[in-house]
């Protein structure tokens, strides 16, 4: 029986069992050789819950069958039988007889069944009552109570499975092929994402950058190749161009066919996107026409892409839109491609080198555009700096993204310690100068000085360097006295200025960073050699140990020199008394520069946060 289920909801043509012939069809469709069955005594027992059709055009003879005594349901084996009329009888029955149920029918009570009983009831299909001999009733509603109406159950053995068409399958495969490799294919080191932060709209909404533009008139963007970050960037670039080289060699030496997600195609697509972002609207149509990616893929696959023609075209664009100082760089790129294409087959190493130079020129072109925009917009950015930062801080305070309680506590403490302060500017000068101390190092800067963090760190380093220079000069003068040399000759202003330059050349590395502790031994040797041609090892060791101790911020000499220097700077800022700075002949210009930079920070800080501190 299970193999002959007919599920009309699944749109599947299944072979009907023989006993369905008079129920679902008006024709005689019994298979050949199948025995005739009496439709009036048909018993249907189903275990898989197919769709069951209950006939409604019942004959009057069926309604007049003798009544049987109602028995309670047997939970172990419940089976109902239904005596179905023949096809001819069903066709001859009248509507009047159809709605003429018996007048009294004993309907057995329906017991409460457990869950197990319900499951067994669902597994076995019921049989209809064979009839009753009671009198007919004129109420048609009793027919419904006497004949249980079965619901249509859908077979769970034949679920609806969506099978996509050929067109849908092709679309799915194409979509997956486009999405899946896109995350694995590397992009060039120079791309739209890496240059996103120097777009004009990003500059205008970047509060830190706008603050830096205000304090650094010569601020310019340049490729970041310094430090560990620059080292990682160079290593990533080398790996990328090695992968491009391997891809081109594989393409030239074998019959490999590249796809839209090949590393070479992604590189040309990135090049096209950058050009479209840099060039004016009138030249974009030419780029769209020449940089047709689908045509480019075909040319690469059949090995007819002309790198020399491409180089000449891109060189003409660069010379038309780049700064004149980039022309020599463009000519260098064109010469590299010319050498690469002069051999047969082409020199892959030189082709990749030319592509590397091409993207470097693109990066320089983008940086030139950004720097030009900054120069043009700088007066506007400076004139609106105070209003912009006030609005910015009011917004983040309102959104609880910053808490200024720590900054207010710092201001109150500075005001309490600064006895001679008359106004908010003098208090802030005193407080910020204390932040620059190395002998009493602060753990963190106030939140109101967030945008000046890097400038304060540089000011602190500059002050420390000036103090260390003074310590070296003190040691040198002590050596001159110990060797009983002429002070007028060895300690003149010119001699000390020259010695200062020599000290800086020893302690400053190639990146411009001062390394005092690392170079103390070299300093000791140099100072001893300045006063004696014979460098005594004992003297060198003594000088080294003395410098090692006194250049530490916790030393007494360092603390004394720092306190005096900060006090002179504070007086020059608030009272205009620069006599203390003038006395420092050797480092006078450096001290004036520190005081001037600090004054600009304090004045702008008062303009933005003066109302908050008050």
TAKAKA-V743307 format. One line per field, one symbol per residue. ss: DSSP state (2 for helix, 1 for strand, 0 for the rest). psi: psi as a letter, one per 30 degrees, with the letter a starting at -180 (. if undefined). A space follows every 50 residues. Layout:
BEGIN
ss->???
psi->???
END
This chain:
BEGIN
ss->02220002220000000222222200000000000000222000000000 00000000022220000000000000000000000022222200222200 01000000000000222222222000000000000100002222220000 00000000000000022222222222222222200000000000022202 22220022222222200000000000222222222222222222222222 22200000000022222222222222220022222222220022222222 20000022222222222222200222222222222222222000000222 22222222222222222222222222222222202222222222222200 00002222222222222000000222222222222000000000002222 22222222222222222222222222222222000022220022222222 22222221000001002222222222222220000022222222222222 00000222222222222222222200002222200002222222222222 22222222222220
psi->effgkjjffghkjlkklefgefefkfljhklkfkkkkjffhkkjjkfghl kkkkkfiklfeefglkklkkklkjfejjkkkkjklleeeeffkleefehi llekkjjkkjlkkleeeeeeeffkklklkfalglllkfjfffeeefjkjk ljkkkffiljkjjlleeeeeeeeeeeeeeeffffklllejleefgefgle feefgjeeeeeeeefjfgkkklkjglaeeeeeeeeeeeeefeeeeeeeee eeflgkklafgleeeeeeeeeeeeeffelleffeeeeeeehjeeeeeeee eghgkjeeeeeeeeeeeefeflkfffeeeeeeeeeeeeeeffljlljeee eeeeeeeefeeeeeeeeeeeeeeeeefeeeeefgeeeeeeeeeeefeegh fkjgeeeeeeeeeeeefjegkfaeeeeeeeeeeffgkffiklelllffge fgeeeeeeeeeeeeeeeeeeeeeeeeeeeeeeghlkeeefgleeeeeeee eeeefefkafggkkieefgeeeeeeeeefffkfjjkeeeeeeeeeeeeef fkffleeeeeeeeeeeeeeeefeefgjgeeeffieegeeeeeeeeeeeee eeeeeeeegeeee.
END
